[in-house]
Amino acid sequence: MDICIIPCGKKKIWDVEPQTGAVKASEAYIGTLHRKCQAYADLFTDSYRILSARHGFLHPDDLLFTNYDETFGSRSMSVASESLSHQFSQLPSEKRIILLTGKKYEEKLKPLLQRETVLRPLSGARGIGDILHLLQEAVDARIPLHRERWETDAG
């Protein structure tokens, strides 16, 4: 089973429609990177989770109620490492993890992924423009990106 971890994103539905009430996590994040990652995950993996600095691992059907602006590495980050660890343990077992996240996310995830098979299809990308292009190209062609294994420090 493949499960994809995708970044949330700064731009949310409440930024353009402030009156919006509760929405599914799959509908809350509307930025270009998030949408392209979501399209990739929908096409090439069994399921995905959205990684949020406030909420941790979100299932696409989880409800979100309000806007927020938190990032990994910021002082305002709400989700604790212990909470992330617990949420991670609740993910489907016998999984292969595909990361479509950036370095800040990967640093937060690294302690959780020591015993997992982790693939990083965006490693080697030369910036956000390249990432967006790679994701769109893969979705359009219906061919997954080359999947580089994440080399972890055995410990």
Chimera marker file (.cmm) of the C-alpha trace (Angstrom):
<marker_set name="trace">
<marker id="1" x="0.000" y="0.000" z="0.000" r="1" g="1" b="0" radius="0.5"/>
<marker id="2" x="1.296" y="3.456" z="-0.890" r="1" g="1" b="0" radius="0.5"/>
<marker id="3" x="0.402" y="6.463" z="1.197" r="1" g="1" b="0" radius="0.5"/>
<marker id="4" x="1.446" y="9.927" z="0.121" r="1" g="1" b="0" radius="0.5"/>
<marker id="5" x="2.288" y="12.770" z="2.509" r="1" g="1" b="0" radius="0.5"/>
<marker id="6" x="1.591" y="16.167" z="0.951" r="1" g="1" b="0" radius="0.5"/>
<marker id="7" x="2.097" y="19.687" z="2.294" r="1" g="1" b="0" radius="0.5"/>
<marker id="8" x="-0.881" y="21.750" z="3.389" r="1" g="1" b="0" radius="0.5"/>
<marker id="9" x="-0.223" y="25.259" z="2.095" r="1" g="1" b="0" radius="0.5"/>
<marker id="10" x="-0.582" y="28.834" z="3.199" r="1" g="1" b="0" radius="0.5"/>
<marker id="11" x="-3.527" y="29.719" z="0.948" r="1" g="1" b="0" radius="0.5"/>
<marker id="12" x="-6.828" y="28.366" z="2.199" r="1" g="1" b="0" radius="0.5"/>
<marker id="13" x="-10.447" y="28.632" z="1.146" r="1" g="1" b="0" radius="0.5"/>
<marker id="14" x="-11.117" y="31.233" z="3.872" r="1" g="1" b="0" radius="0.5"/>
<marker id="15" x="-8.596" y="33.578" z="2.237" r="1" g="1" b="0" radius="0.5"/>
<marker id="16" x="-10.872" y="33.970" z="-0.794" r="1" g="1" b="0" radius="0.5"/>
<marker id="17" x="-14.243" y="33.111" z="0.774" r="1" g="1" b="0" radius="0.5"/>
<marker id="18" x="-14.098" y="34.289" z="4.426" r="1" g="1" b="0" radius="0.5"/>
<marker id="19" x="-17.722" y="33.354" z="5.063" r="1" g="1" b="0" radius="0.5"/>
<marker id="20" x="-17.024" y="29.670" z="4.352" r="1" g="1" b="0" radius="0.5"/>
<marker id="21" x="-17.738" y="27.406" z="7.291" r="1" g="1" b="0" radius="0.5"/>
<marker id="22" x="-16.296" y="23.976" z="7.947" r="1" g="1" b="0" radius="0.5"/>
<marker id="23" x="-14.781" y="22.189" z="4.955" r="1" g="1" b="0" radius="0.5"/>
<marker id="24" x="-13.013" y="18.910" z="4.344" r="1" g="1" b="0" radius="0.5"/>
<marker id="25" x="-9.228" y="19.126" z="4.496" r="1" g="1" b="0" radius="0.5"/>
<marker id="26" x="-9.151" y="18.116" z="0.818" r="1" g="1" b="0" radius="0.5"/>
<marker id="27" x="-11.043" y="21.336" z="0.008" r="1" g="1" b="0" radius="0.5"/>
<marker id="28" x="-9.453" y="23.712" z="2.530" r="1" g="1" b="0" radius="0.5"/>
<marker id="29" x="-6.039" y="24.185" z="0.932" r="1" g="1" b="0" radius="0.5"/>
<marker id="30" x="-6.231" y="25.943" z="-2.430" r="1" g="1" b="0" radius="0.5"/>
<marker id="31" x="-2.652" y="26.900" z="-3.259" r="1" g="1" b="0" radius="0.5"/>
<marker id="32" x="-1.104" y="25.713" z="-6.503" r="1" g="1" b="0" radius="0.5"/>
<marker id="33" x="1.516" y="23.443" z="-4.924" r="1" g="1" b="0" radius="0.5"/>
<marker id="34" x="-1.006" y="21.746" z="-2.668" r="1" g="1" b="0" radius="0.5"/>
<marker id="35" x="-3.470" y="21.194" z="-5.515" r="1" g="1" b="0" radius="0.5"/>
<marker id="36" x="-0.802" y="19.694" z="-7.778" r="1" g="1" b="0" radius="0.5"/>
<marker id="37" x="0.438" y="17.425" z="-4.963" r="1" g="1" b="0" radius="0.5"/>
<marker id="38" x="-3.139" y="16.371" z="-4.259" r="1" g="1" b="0" radius="0.5"/>
<marker id="39" x="-3.744" y="15.543" z="-7.933" r="1" g="1" b="0" radius="0.5"/>
<marker id="40" x="-0.523" y="13.503" z="-8.008" r="1" g="1" b="0" radius="0.5"/>
<marker id="41" x="-1.450" y="11.635" z="-4.821" r="1" g="1" b="0" radius="0.5"/>
<marker id="42" x="-4.979" y="10.926" z="-6.069" r="1" g="1" b="0" radius="0.5"/>
<marker id="43" x="-3.639" y="9.452" z="-9.290" r="1" g="1" b="0" radius="0.5"/>
<marker id="44" x="-0.607" y="7.468" z="-8.130" r="1" g="1" b="0" radius="0.5"/>
<marker id="45" x="-1.196" y="6.377" z="-4.527" r="1" g="1" b="0" radius="0.5"/>
<marker id="46" x="-3.745" y="4.435" z="-2.506" r="1" g="1" b="0" radius="0.5"/>
<marker id="47" x="-4.336" y="7.299" z="-0.103" r="1" g="1" b="0" radius="0.5"/>
<marker id="48" x="-2.787" y="10.496" z="1.152" r="1" g="1" b="0" radius="0.5"/>
<marker id="49" x="-2.472" y="12.616" z="4.246" r="1" g="1" b="0" radius="0.5"/>
<marker id="50" x="-2.024" y="16.368" z="4.392" r="1" g="1" b="0" radius="0.5"/>
<marker id="51" x="0.711" y="17.414" z="6.796" r="1" g="1" b="0" radius="0.5"/>
<marker id="52" x="-0.205" y="20.563" z="8.710" r="1" g="1" b="0" radius="0.5"/>
<marker id="53" x="1.822" y="22.430" z="11.320" r="1" g="1" b="0" radius="0.5"/>
<marker id="54" x="-1.402" y="23.043" z="13.257" r="1" g="1" b="0" radius="0.5"/>
<marker id="55" x="-3.223" y="19.740" z="12.858" r="1" g="1" b="0" radius="0.5"/>
<marker id="56" x="-0.571" y="17.150" z="12.031" r="1" g="1" b="0" radius="0.5"/>
<marker id="57" x="-1.609" y="14.390" z="9.629" r="1" g="1" b="0" radius="0.5"/>
<marker id="58" x="-5.007" y="15.184" z="8.155" r="1" g="1" b="0" radius="0.5"/>
<marker id="59" x="-7.142" y="12.677" z="6.308" r="1" g="1" b="0" radius="0.5"/>
<marker id="60" x="-8.734" y="14.339" z="3.260" r="1" g="1" b="0" radius="0.5"/>
<marker id="61" x="-12.182" y="13.958" z="4.885" r="1" g="1" b="0" radius="0.5"/>
<marker id="62" x="-11.194" y="15.548" z="8.216" r="1" g="1" b="0" radius="0.5"/>
<marker id="63" x="-13.099" y="18.760" z="8.835" r="1" g="1" b="0" radius="0.5"/>
<marker id="64" x="-11.363" y="22.089" z="9.302" r="1" g="1" b="0" radius="0.5"/>
<marker id="65" x="-13.282" y="24.999" z="10.768" r="1" g="1" b="0" radius="0.5"/>
<marker id="66" x="-11.107" y="28.104" z="10.574" r="1" g="1" b="0" radius="0.5"/>
<marker id="67" x="-8.181" y="29.685" z="8.824" r="1" g="1" b="0" radius="0.5"/>
<marker id="68" x="-4.709" y="29.615" z="10.349" r="1" g="1" b="0" radius="0.5"/>
<marker id="69" x="-1.163" y="30.568" z="9.445" r="1" g="1" b="0" radius="0.5"/>
<marker id="70" x="1.414" y="28.226" z="10.950" r="1" g="1" b="0" radius="0.5"/>
<marker id="71" x="4.464" y="26.552" z="9.453" r="1" g="1" b="0" radius="0.5"/>
<marker id="72" x="6.959" y="23.965" z="10.592" r="1" g="1" b="0" radius="0.5"/>
<marker id="73" x="9.857" y="25.692" z="12.237" r="1" g="1" b="0" radius="0.5"/>
<marker id="74" x="7.789" y="28.711" z="13.312" r="1" g="1" b="0" radius="0.5"/>
<marker id="75" x="7.129" y="29.612" z="16.924" r="1" g="1" b="0" radius="0.5"/>
<marker id="76" x="3.413" y="29.508" z="16.282" r="1" g="1" b="0" radius="0.5"/>
<marker id="77" x="3.448" y="25.827" z="15.305" r="1" g="1" b="0" radius="0.5"/>
<marker id="78" x="0.723" y="24.014" z="17.280" r="1" g="1" b="0" radius="0.5"/>
<marker id="79" x="1.225" y="20.324" z="16.618" r="1" g="1" b="0" radius="0.5"/>
<marker id="80" x="3.651" y="18.677" z="19.030" r="1" g="1" b="0" radius="0.5"/>
<marker id="81" x="6.117" y="15.963" z="18.066" r="1" g="1" b="0" radius="0.5"/>
<marker id="82" x="4.321" y="13.527" z="20.391" r="1" g="1" b="0" radius="0.5"/>
<marker id="83" x="1.026" y="14.198" z="18.641" r="1" g="1" b="0" radius="0.5"/>
<marker id="84" x="2.614" y="13.698" z="15.214" r="1" g="1" b="0" radius="0.5"/>
<marker id="85" x="4.120" y="10.436" z="16.406" r="1" g="1" b="0" radius="0.5"/>
<marker id="86" x="0.760" y="9.196" z="17.688" r="1" g="1" b="0" radius="0.5"/>
<marker id="87" x="-1.024" y="10.232" z="14.482" r="1" g="1" b="0" radius="0.5"/>
<marker id="88" x="1.667" y="8.544" z="12.407" r="1" g="1" b="0" radius="0.5"/>
<marker id="89" x="1.176" y="5.306" z="14.327" r="1" g="1" b="0" radius="0.5"/>
<marker id="90" x="-2.507" y="5.413" z="13.301" r="1" g="1" b="0" radius="0.5"/>
<marker id="91" x="-1.729" y="5.441" z="9.565" r="1" g="1" b="0" radius="0.5"/>
<marker id="92" x="-2.380" y="2.222" z="7.643" r="1" g="1" b="0" radius="0.5"/>
<marker id="93" x="0.262" y="-0.409" z="8.323" r="1" g="1" b="0" radius="0.5"/>
<marker id="94" x="2.291" y="-2.179" z="5.650" r="1" g="1" b="0" radius="0.5"/>
<marker id="95" x="2.779" y="1.056" z="3.826" r="1" g="1" b="0" radius="0.5"/>
<marker id="96" x="5.264" y="2.648" z="1.517" r="1" g="1" b="0" radius="0.5"/>
<marker id="97" x="5.435" y="6.386" z="2.085" r="1" g="1" b="0" radius="0.5"/>
<marker id="98" x="5.782" y="8.825" z="-0.765" r="1" g="1" b="0" radius="0.5"/>
<marker id="99" x="6.849" y="12.283" z="0.368" r="1" g="1" b="0" radius="0.5"/>
<marker id="100" x="5.880" y="15.301" z="-1.689" r="1" g="1" b="0" radius="0.5"/>
<marker id="101" x="7.041" y="17.666" z="1.037" r="1" g="1" b="0" radius="0.5"/>
<marker id="102" x="9.860" y="20.157" z="1.387" r="1" g="1" b="0" radius="0.5"/>
<marker id="103" x="12.869" y="20.114" z="3.690" r="1" g="1" b="0" radius="0.5"/>
<marker id="104" x="11.109" y="21.659" z="6.721" r="1" g="1" b="0" radius="0.5"/>
<marker id="105" x="8.495" y="18.935" z="6.598" r="1" g="1" b="0" radius="0.5"/>
<marker id="106" x="11.079" y="16.207" z="6.025" r="1" g="1" b="0" radius="0.5"/>
<marker id="107" x="13.067" y="17.290" z="9.073" r="1" g="1" b="0" radius="0.5"/>
<marker id="108" x="9.935" y="17.015" z="11.203" r="1" g="1" b="0" radius="0.5"/>
<marker id="109" x="9.128" y="13.596" z="9.738" r="1" g="1" b="0" radius="0.5"/>
<marker id="110" x="12.592" y="12.057" z="9.812" r="1" g="1" b="0" radius="0.5"/>
<marker id="111" x="12.320" y="10.653" z="13.379" r="1" g="1" b="0" radius="0.5"/>
<marker id="112" x="9.049" y="8.943" z="12.460" r="1" g="1" b="0" radius="0.5"/>
<marker id="113" x="10.304" y="7.332" z="9.274" r="1" g="1" b="0" radius="0.5"/>
<marker id="114" x="13.322" y="5.370" z="10.442" r="1" g="1" b="0" radius="0.5"/>
<marker id="115" x="11.708" y="1.979" z="9.798" r="1" g="1" b="0" radius="0.5"/>
<marker id="116" x="9.605" y="2.906" z="6.799" r="1" g="1" b="0" radius="0.5"/>
<marker id="117" x="10.145" y="2.599" z="3.085" r="1" g="1" b="0" radius="0.5"/>
<marker id="118" x="10.159" y="6.230" z="1.997" r="1" g="1" b="0" radius="0.5"/>
<marker id="119" x="10.247" y="7.492" z="-1.562" r="1" g="1" b="0" radius="0.5"/>
<marker id="120" x="10.958" y="11.112" z="-2.513" r="1" g="1" b="0" radius="0.5"/>
<marker id="121" x="9.944" y="11.652" z="-6.131" r="1" g="1" b="0" radius="0.5"/>
<marker id="122" x="10.640" y="15.400" z="-5.957" r="1" g="1" b="0" radius="0.5"/>
<marker id="123" x="14.184" y="15.125" z="-4.658" r="1" g="1" b="0" radius="0.5"/>
<marker id="124" x="16.555" y="16.873" z="-6.976" r="1" g="1" b="0" radius="0.5"/>
<marker id="125" x="13.962" y="19.394" z="-8.117" r="1" g="1" b="0" radius="0.5"/>
<marker id="126" x="15.495" y="22.842" z="-8.651" r="1" g="1" b="0" radius="0.5"/>
<marker id="127" x="12.858" y="24.949" z="-6.942" r="1" g="1" b="0" radius="0.5"/>
<marker id="128" x="9.124" y="25.515" z="-6.816" r="1" g="1" b="0" radius="0.5"/>
<marker id="129" x="8.776" y="26.112" z="-10.556" r="1" g="1" b="0" radius="0.5"/>
<marker id="130" x="10.489" y="22.820" z="-11.315" r="1" g="1" b="0" radius="0.5"/>
<marker id="131" x="8.372" y="21.005" z="-8.709" r="1" g="1" b="0" radius="0.5"/>
<marker id="132" x="5.125" y="22.349" z="-10.153" r="1" g="1" b="0" radius="0.5"/>
<marker id="133" x="6.238" y="21.415" z="-13.658" r="1" g="1" b="0" radius="0.5"/>
<marker id="134" x="7.262" y="17.880" z="-12.639" r="1" g="1" b="0" radius="0.5"/>
<marker id="135" x="3.978" y="17.245" z="-10.844" r="1" g="1" b="0" radius="0.5"/>
<marker id="136" x="1.867" y="18.571" z="-13.717" r="1" g="1" b="0" radius="0.5"/>
<marker id="137" x="3.858" y="16.655" z="-16.300" r="1" g="1" b="0" radius="0.5"/>
<marker id="138" x="3.454" y="13.392" z="-14.348" r="1" g="1" b="0" radius="0.5"/>
<marker id="139" x="-0.295" y="13.883" z="-13.907" r="1" g="1" b="0" radius="0.5"/>
<marker id="140" x="-0.821" y="14.855" z="-17.557" r="1" g="1" b="0" radius="0.5"/>
<marker id="141" x="1.205" y="11.883" z="-18.833" r="1" g="1" b="0" radius="0.5"/>
<marker id="142" x="-0.195" y="9.557" z="-16.139" r="1" g="1" b="0" radius="0.5"/>
<marker id="143" x="3.349" y="8.398" z="-15.449" r="1" g="1" b="0" radius="0.5"/>
<marker id="144" x="4.640" y="8.609" z="-11.853" r="1" g="1" b="0" radius="0.5"/>
<marker id="145" x="7.871" y="10.425" z="-11.149" r="1" g="1" b="0" radius="0.5"/>
<marker id="146" x="11.095" y="8.528" z="-10.557" r="1" g="1" b="0" radius="0.5"/>
<marker id="147" x="11.049" y="7.569" z="-6.904" r="1" g="1" b="0" radius="0.5"/>
<marker id="148" x="14.296" y="8.026" z="-5.046" r="1" g="1" b="0" radius="0.5"/>
<marker id="149" x="14.634" y="6.213" z="-1.732" r="1" g="1" b="0" radius="0.5"/>
<marker id="150" x="15.162" y="8.351" z="1.319" r="1" g="1" b="0" radius="0.5"/>
<marker id="151" x="18.462" y="7.416" z="2.846" r="1" g="1" b="0" radius="0.5"/>
<marker id="152" x="17.972" y="7.429" z="6.608" r="1" g="1" b="0" radius="0.5"/>
<marker id="153" x="20.597" y="7.390" z="9.292" r="1" g="1" b="0" radius="0.5"/>
<marker id="154" x="20.445" y="3.874" z="10.669" r="1" g="1" b="0" radius="0.5"/>
<marker id="155" x="20.381" y="4.094" z="14.382" r="1" g="1" b="0" radius="0.5"/>
<link id1="1" id2="2" r="1" g="1" b="0" radius="0.2"/>
<link id1="2" id2="3" r="1" g="1" b="0" radius="0.2"/>
<link id1="3" id2="4" r="1" g="1" b="0" radius="0.2"/>
<link id1="4" id2="5" r="1" g="1" b="0" radius="0.2"/>
<link id1="5" id2="6" r="1" g="1" b="0" radius="0.2"/>
<link id1="6" id2="7" r="1" g="1" b="0" radius="0.2"/>
<link id1="7" id2="8" r="1" g="1" b="0" radius="0.2"/>
<link id1="8" id2="9" r="1" g="1" b="0" radius="0.2"/>
<link id1="9" id2="10" r="1" g="1" b="0" radius="0.2"/>
<link id1="10" id2="11" r="1" g="1" b="0" radius="0.2"/>
<link id1="11" id2="12" r="1" g="1" b="0" radius="0.2"/>
<link id1="12" id2="13" r="1" g="1" b="0" radius="0.2"/>
<link id1="13" id2="14" r="1" g="1" b="0" radius="0.2"/>
<link id1="14" id2="15" r="1" g="1" b="0" radius="0.2"/>
<link id1="15" id2="16" r="1" g="1" b="0" radius="0.2"/>
<link id1="16" id2="17" r="1" g="1" b="0" radius="0.2"/>
<link id1="17" id2="18" r="1" g="1" b="0" radius="0.2"/>
<link id1="18" id2="19" r="1" g="1" b="0" radius="0.2"/>
<link id1="19" id2="20" r="1" g="1" b="0" radius="0.2"/>
<link id1="20" id2="21" r="1" g="1" b="0" radius="0.2"/>
<link id1="21" id2="22" r="1" g="1" b="0" radius="0.2"/>
<link id1="22" id2="23" r="1" g="1" b="0" radius="0.2"/>
<link id1="23" id2="24" r="1" g="1" b="0" radius="0.2"/>
<link id1="24" id2="25" r="1" g="1" b="0" radius="0.2"/>
<link id1="25" id2="26" r="1" g="1" b="0" radius="0.2"/>
<link id1="26" id2="27" r="1" g="1" b="0" radius="0.2"/>
<link id1="27" id2="28" r="1" g="1" b="0" radius="0.2"/>
<link id1="28" id2="29" r="1" g="1" b="0" radius="0.2"/>
<link id1="29" id2="30" r="1" g="1" b="0" radius="0.2"/>
<link id1="30" id2="31" r="1" g="1" b="0" radius="0.2"/>
<link id1="31" id2="32" r="1" g="1" b="0" radius="0.2"/>
<link id1="32" id2="33" r="1" g="1" b="0" radius="0.2"/>
<link id1="33" id2="34" r="1" g="1" b="0" radius="0.2"/>
<link id1="34" id2="35" r="1" g="1" b="0" radius="0.2"/>
<link id1="35" id2="36" r="1" g="1" b="0" radius="0.2"/>
<link id1="36" id2="37" r="1" g="1" b="0" radius="0.2"/>
<link id1="37" id2="38" r="1" g="1" b="0" radius="0.2"/>
<link id1="38" id2="39" r="1" g="1" b="0" radius="0.2"/>
<link id1="39" id2="40" r="1" g="1" b="0" radius="0.2"/>
<link id1="40" id2="41" r="1" g="1" b="0" radius="0.2"/>
<link id1="41" id2="42" r="1" g="1" b="0" radius="0.2"/>
<link id1="42" id2="43" r="1" g="1" b="0" radius="0.2"/>
<link id1="43" id2="44" r="1" g="1" b="0" radius="0.2"/>
<link id1="44" id2="45" r="1" g="1" b="0" radius="0.2"/>
<link id1="45" id2="46" r="1" g="1" b="0" radius="0.2"/>
<link id1="46" id2="47" r="1" g="1" b="0" radius="0.2"/>
<link id1="47" id2="48" r="1" g="1" b="0" radius="0.2"/>
<link id1="48" id2="49" r="1" g="1" b="0" radius="0.2"/>
<link id1="49" id2="50" r="1" g="1" b="0" radius="0.2"/>
<link id1="50" id2="51" r="1" g="1" b="0" radius="0.2"/>
<link id1="51" id2="52" r="1" g="1" b="0" radius="0.2"/>
<link id1="52" id2="53" r="1" g="1" b="0" radius="0.2"/>
<link id1="53" id2="54" r="1" g="1" b="0" radius="0.2"/>
<link id1="54" id2="55" r="1" g="1" b="0" radius="0.2"/>
<link id1="55" id2="56" r="1" g="1" b="0" radius="0.2"/>
<link id1="56" id2="57" r="1" g="1" b="0" radius="0.2"/>
<link id1="57" id2="58" r="1" g="1" b="0" radius="0.2"/>
<link id1="58" id2="59" r="1" g="1" b="0" radius="0.2"/>
<link id1="59" id2="60" r="1" g="1" b="0" radius="0.2"/>
<link id1="60" id2="61" r="1" g="1" b="0" radius="0.2"/>
<link id1="61" id2="62" r="1" g="1" b="0" radius="0.2"/>
<link id1="62" id2="63" r="1" g="1" b="0" radius="0.2"/>
<link id1="63" id2="64" r="1" g="1" b="0" radius="0.2"/>
<link id1="64" id2="65" r="1" g="1" b="0" radius="0.2"/>
<link id1="65" id2="66" r="1" g="1" b="0" radius="0.2"/>
<link id1="66" id2="67" r="1" g="1" b="0" radius="0.2"/>
<link id1="67" id2="68" r="1" g="1" b="0" radius="0.2"/>
<link id1="68" id2="69" r="1" g="1" b="0" radius="0.2"/>
<link id1="69" id2="70" r="1" g="1" b="0" radius="0.2"/>
<link id1="70" id2="71" r="1" g="1" b="0" radius="0.2"/>
<link id1="71" id2="72" r="1" g="1" b="0" radius="0.2"/>
<link id1="72" id2="73" r="1" g="1" b="0" radius="0.2"/>
<link id1="73" id2="74" r="1" g="1" b="0" radius="0.2"/>
<link id1="74" id2="75" r="1" g="1" b="0" radius="0.2"/>
<link id1="75" id2="76" r="1" g="1" b="0" radius="0.2"/>
<link id1="76" id2="77" r="1" g="1" b="0" radius="0.2"/>
<link id1="77" id2="78" r="1" g="1" b="0" radius="0.2"/>
<link id1="78" id2="79" r="1" g="1" b="0" radius="0.2"/>
<link id1="79" id2="80" r="1" g="1" b="0" radius="0.2"/>
<link id1="80" id2="81" r="1" g="1" b="0" radius="0.2"/>
<link id1="81" id2="82" r="1" g="1" b="0" radius="0.2"/>
<link id1="82" id2="83" r="1" g="1" b="0" radius="0.2"/>
<link id1="83" id2="84" r="1" g="1" b="0" radius="0.2"/>
<link id1="84" id2="85" r="1" g="1" b="0" radius="0.2"/>
<link id1="85" id2="86" r="1" g="1" b="0" radius="0.2"/>
<link id1="86" id2="87" r="1" g="1" b="0" radius="0.2"/>
<link id1="87" id2="88" r="1" g="1" b="0" radius="0.2"/>
<link id1="88" id2="89" r="1" g="1" b="0" radius="0.2"/>
<link id1="89" id2="90" r="1" g="1" b="0" radius="0.2"/>
<link id1="90" id2="91" r="1" g="1" b="0" radius="0.2"/>
<link id1="91" id2="92" r="1" g="1" b="0" radius="0.2"/>
<link id1="92" id2="93" r="1" g="1" b="0" radius="0.2"/>
<link id1="93" id2="94" r="1" g="1" b="0" radius="0.2"/>
<link id1="94" id2="95" r="1" g="1" b="0" radius="0.2"/>
<link id1="95" id2="96" r="1" g="1" b="0" radius="0.2"/>
<link id1="96" id2="97" r="1" g="1" b="0" radius="0.2"/>
<link id1="97" id2="98" r="1" g="1" b="0" radius="0.2"/>
<link id1="98" id2="99" r="1" g="1" b="0" radius="0.2"/>
<link id1="99" id2="100" r="1" g="1" b="0" radius="0.2"/>
<link id1="100" id2="101" r="1" g="1" b="0" radius="0.2"/>
<link id1="101" id2="102" r="1" g="1" b="0" radius="0.2"/>
<link id1="102" id2="103" r="1" g="1" b="0" radius="0.2"/>
<link id1="103" id2="104" r="1" g="1" b="0" radius="0.2"/>
<link id1="104" id2="105" r="1" g="1" b="0" radius="0.2"/>
<link id1="105" id2="106" r="1" g="1" b="0" radius="0.2"/>
<link id1="106" id2="107" r="1" g="1" b="0" radius="0.2"/>
<link id1="107" id2="108" r="1" g="1" b="0" radius="0.2"/>
<link id1="108" id2="109" r="1" g="1" b="0" radius="0.2"/>
<link id1="109" id2="110" r="1" g="1" b="0" radius="0.2"/>
<link id1="110" id2="111" r="1" g="1" b="0" radius="0.2"/>
<link id1="111" id2="112" r="1" g="1" b="0" radius="0.2"/>
<link id1="112" id2="113" r="1" g="1" b="0" radius="0.2"/>
<link id1="113" id2="114" r="1" g="1" b="0" radius="0.2"/>
<link id1="114" id2="115" r="1" g="1" b="0" radius="0.2"/>
<link id1="115" id2="116" r="1" g="1" b="0" radius="0.2"/>
<link id1="116" id2="117" r="1" g="1" b="0" radius="0.2"/>
<link id1="117" id2="118" r="1" g="1" b="0" radius="0.2"/>
<link id1="118" id2="119" r="1" g="1" b="0" radius="0.2"/>
<link id1="119" id2="120" r="1" g="1" b="0" radius="0.2"/>
<link id1="120" id2="121" r="1" g="1" b="0" radius="0.2"/>
<link id1="121" id2="122" r="1" g="1" b="0" radius="0.2"/>
<link id1="122" id2="123" r="1" g="1" b="0" radius="0.2"/>
<link id1="123" id2="124" r="1" g="1" b="0" radius="0.2"/>
<link id1="124" id2="125" r="1" g="1" b="0" radius="0.2"/>
<link id1="125" id2="126" r="1" g="1" b="0" radius="0.2"/>
<link id1="126" id2="127" r="1" g="1" b="0" radius="0.2"/>
<link id1="127" id2="128" r="1" g="1" b="0" radius="0.2"/>
<link id1="128" id2="129" r="1" g="1" b="0" radius="0.2"/>
<link id1="129" id2="130" r="1" g="1" b="0" radius="0.2"/>
<link id1="130" id2="131" r="1" g="1" b="0" radius="0.2"/>
<link id1="131" id2="132" r="1" g="1" b="0" radius="0.2"/>
<link id1="132" id2="133" r="1" g="1" b="0" radius="0.2"/>
<link id1="133" id2="134" r="1" g="1" b="0" radius="0.2"/>
<link id1="134" id2="135" r="1" g="1" b="0" radius="0.2"/>
<link id1="135" id2="136" r="1" g="1" b="0" radius="0.2"/>
<link id1="136" id2="137" r="1" g="1" b="0" radius="0.2"/>
<link id1="137" id2="138" r="1" g="1" b="0" radius="0.2"/>
<link id1="138" id2="139" r="1" g="1" b="0" radius="0.2"/>
<link id1="139" id2="140" r="1" g="1" b="0" radius="0.2"/>
<link id1="140" id2="141" r="1" g="1" b="0" radius="0.2"/>
<link id1="141" id2="142" r="1" g="1" b="0" radius="0.2"/>
<link id1="142" id2="143" r="1" g="1" b="0" radius="0.2"/>
<link id1="143" id2="144" r="1" g="1" b="0" radius="0.2"/>
<link id1="144" id2="145" r="1" g="1" b="0" radius="0.2"/>
<link id1="145" id2="146" r="1" g="1" b="0" radius="0.2"/>
<link id1="146" id2="147" r="1" g="1" b="0" radius="0.2"/>
<link id1="147" id2="148" r="1" g="1" b="0" radius="0.2"/>
<link id1="148" id2="149" r="1" g="1" b="0" radius="0.2"/>
<link id1="149" id2="150" r="1" g="1" b="0" radius="0.2"/>
<link id1="150" id2="151" r="1" g="1" b="0" radius="0.2"/>
<link id1="151" id2="152" r="1" g="1" b="0" radius="0.2"/>
<link id1="152" id2="153" r="1" g="1" b="0" radius="0.2"/>
<link id1="153" id2="154" r="1" g="1" b="0" radius="0.2"/>
<link id1="154" id2="155" r="1" g="1" b="0" radius="0.2"/>
</marker_set>
